[in-house]
Amino acid sequence: MLSSIKRFLIGRPLKSAELGEQKLNKTKALAILSSDALSSVAYGPEQILIVLITVSAAAFWYSIPIAIGVLLLLTALILSYRQIIFAYPHGGGAYVVSKENLGINPGLIAGGSLLVDYILTVAVSVSAGTDAITSAFPFLHDYTVVIAIVFVLFITTLNLRGVTESASVLAYPVYLFVVALFILIGVGVYNIVTGQVSPALHTPVGTPVIGISLFLLLKAFASGSSALTGVEAISNAIPNFKDPAPNNAAKTLVAMGTLLAILFSGIVVLAYYYGVQPIGEVTVVSQIAEQTFGRNFMYYFVQGTTALILILAANTGYSAFPLLAVNLAKDKFIPRMFTVRGDRLGYSNGIIILGFASILLILAFEGQTEQLIPLYAVGVFIPFTLSQSGMMVKWIREKPPGWGTKLFINTTGAVISLTVTLMFFLTKFGQVWSILIFLPLIILIFHRIHKHYEAVGDQLRLTTCEPSIPVAGNVIIVPVAGITHVVEFSLNYAKSLNPHQIIAVYVPFEREEEEIFEEKWKKWQPDVRLVTLHSPYRSIIQPLTRFIDTVVHKASESDYQVTVIIPQFIPKKGWHNILHNQSSLMIRAYLLYRRNVIVTTVPYHLKK
């Protein structure tokens, strides 16, 4: 039944040879990898206004020069990540760049930040999309968390079906959103040019504003830079592109940057001319659409496509997180299970972990986008800063043709990214302080995992100086609970191995049981030695393990191997297992961690 449900939700398994069919062309890649960056125009401009409103609505004209600053940073990042794509065509983005040029720890800081950031990407995107829905339908406000979790489950399932299938579904909402915003910006600019928007709604550019400060402007710039989250995703996901992958990835990156610049600047300009103010339960885009079209079809079209792209922007995280996890897992910093492809050739373990973690985050923050965005943004700008710095080191060290221009681009990006990062810490420390705790903790975990894998490798290699253990014979211990077919089957198997000795072990709780069982055993298996271990405290594990330890100690003196054969009957139906106490599983679990003991389970399958 479970298998049928899985096939229905995920689809038939794909052969490894079909991997090439899962690669993305530029059109689908733009939709699946740019949705996060493009969707951020729905809340990036709003973050600028939220800061400026603390002075007064008269300060909104500053959103224009702030937006120009954000566009300059966007240009630097696009040019820089384009260089990263060609310099590191196998993907990995900020993690690989930082690791190879700045060292292991900076690389792990970048990788750890991005892993957390992609979890935040899913949580922020889905929460923001839910906000857009509840702005249009206020009666749904009380169900924000439930709606967000349902969407996460939907996107997780969609990604488990494969990259191309999820891209095919996501392409339509993304391009509909782009069309909707182009129409909104076009009509809005037309209304402004034709004088249909009252000049009284906004303060003229250059008007002096009391209370404005450089610190406040930098804070607004840092908040508005949250619109640039997701720019790095394409450089992480180069392996998902069709050949030539680097060229296709670079063209997709430029296309994304161009669209993001147009949409972001358009929303900022309309918000300024319309005099839109941020309101708790109605988004800035919703207000602009209502003032431009009224509450008609176009308003709901804009809100609907905005909600869709905000929700589906989470897919950028699902595309980039598994590939980044693969790079970290190959370097032995996270579990190797992240390198395993699932039935549909995607890295399903990464997809499932991402979905689960983002749901926990939504529950913890109760779906409040405003609380998540600062942590989300600072988690992006740390890798931005490290990757730009890493590329600076690379150009200085290698000095390829044209390296001066490349160095200037990366230096500009590094300085602005570092400034934004510091502004987040200075202005929103109360919301981002946790990164100073969990990031070092993540790095520590990375190193502990790496240390474990290195230790395992050293012990498993044949070239190690660890001497092989000689085996002169075998002593078999068979724990028995009664005289049954399952015990008989296990003893016959033990005898077939021609061991040096077979010892059956019985653990009675009462003395009367002990005597009765010994009499029966002598008649049933007179050639197999029986040891009874009376247990007045009704424990099977403790007396059994003490006895095994004693046998192991004696056997090791003669180079004998001790094997414990555990009889276990397997019910015909799975649910029957809950009707039995599973003692054999408990014994096995305890003995697996005993040195110099081989544990074997002999299953006896019941027929009814």
LINRADA-V200765 format. One line per field, one symbol per residue. ss: DSSP state (A for helix, B for strand, O for the rest). phi: phi as a letter, one per 30 degrees, with the letter a starting at -180 (. if undefined). psi: psi as a letter, one per 20 degrees, with the letter a starting at -180 (. if undefined). Layout:
ss=???
phi=???
psi=???
//
This chain:
ss=OAAAAAAAAAOOOOOAAAAAAAOBOAAAAAAAAAAAAAAAAAOAAAAAAAAAOOOOAAAAAAAAAAAAAAAAAAAAAAAAAAAAAAAOOOOOAAAAAAAAAAOAAAAAAAAAAAAAAAAAAAAAAAAAAAAAAAAAOAAAAAAAAAAAAAAAAAAAAAAAOOAAAAAAAAAAAAAAAAAAAAAAAAAAAAAAAOOOOOAAAOOOOOOOOOOOOAAAAAAAAAAAAAAAOOOOAAAAOAAABOOOAAAAAAAAAAAAAAAAAAAAAAAAAAAAAAOOOOBOOBOAAAAAAAAAAOOOAAAAAAAAAAAAAAAAOAAAAAAAAAAAAAAAAAOOOOOAAAAOOOOOOOOAAAAAAAAAAAAAAAAAAOOOAAAAAAAAAAAAAAAAAAAAAAAAAAAAAAOOOOAAAAAAAAAAAAAAAAAAAAAAAAAOAAAAOOAAAAAAAAAAAAAAAAAAAAAAAAAAOOOOOOOOOOOOBBBBBBBBOOOOAAAAAAAAAAAAOOOOBBBBBBOOOOAAAAAAAAAAAAAAOOOOBBBBOOOOOOOOAAAAAAAAAAAAAAAAAOOBBBBBBBBBBBOOOAAAAAAOOOAAAAAAAAAOOOOOBBBBBBBBBOOO
phi=.ddddddddcjddcdedddddcdcddddddddccddddddddbdeddddddddddldddddddddddddddddeddddddddddeddbdcijheddddddcckddeddddddddedddddedddddddddddddddbedcedcedddddddddddddedddkddddddddeddddddddddddeddddddddddidcddddbdedjddbdjdbdeddddddddddddcdjddddddceddddddedddddddddddddddddddddddddddddidcdbecbddddddddddcidceddddddddddddddddededddceddddddddddicbedddcdddecicdddddddddddddeddddchideedddedddddddddedddddddedddddchdeiddddddddddddddddddedddddcbedccedddcddedddddedddddddddddddcddddddddcdbdabcccbdbclcbdddddddddddddhddacbdbbcdcbdddedddddddeddbdccdcccbdbdciccdddddddddddddddddcicccbcccdbccddcedddddbdhdddddddddecddibccbccdbddca
psi=ghhggghgghrqqqqhijhhijqqrhghhhghiihgghhiihighhhghhghihfrhhihhihghghgghhggggggghghghhghhmijahchggggghhirgghghggggghghhhghggggghghhhghghhhnhijhikggggghghghghggghiiqghghhhghgghghhgggghggggggghghghjjippiiiqpqpippppiqrhghghghggghiiijpihihhhhkhiiqqqoggghgghhgggggggggggghghggghghikpqpqgjprghggghghgirmaghghgghghggghggihhhgghhhghhghgghhhjkirqihiipqahkjrnhghgggggghhghggghjkjoghhhgghgghhghghggggghghggghhghlrpjhggghgghggggggggggghhghhhkhhijhhhighghgggggghggggghgggghhiphiqjpqqpqohappppopqianrhhggghhhgghiilrhqpopppnqiqhggggghhghghhgmhipppppnpnhjkpggghghggghggggghhhjkqpppoooppqoqhqhihhiiqilhhhggggghhjpqkpppppopopqi.
//
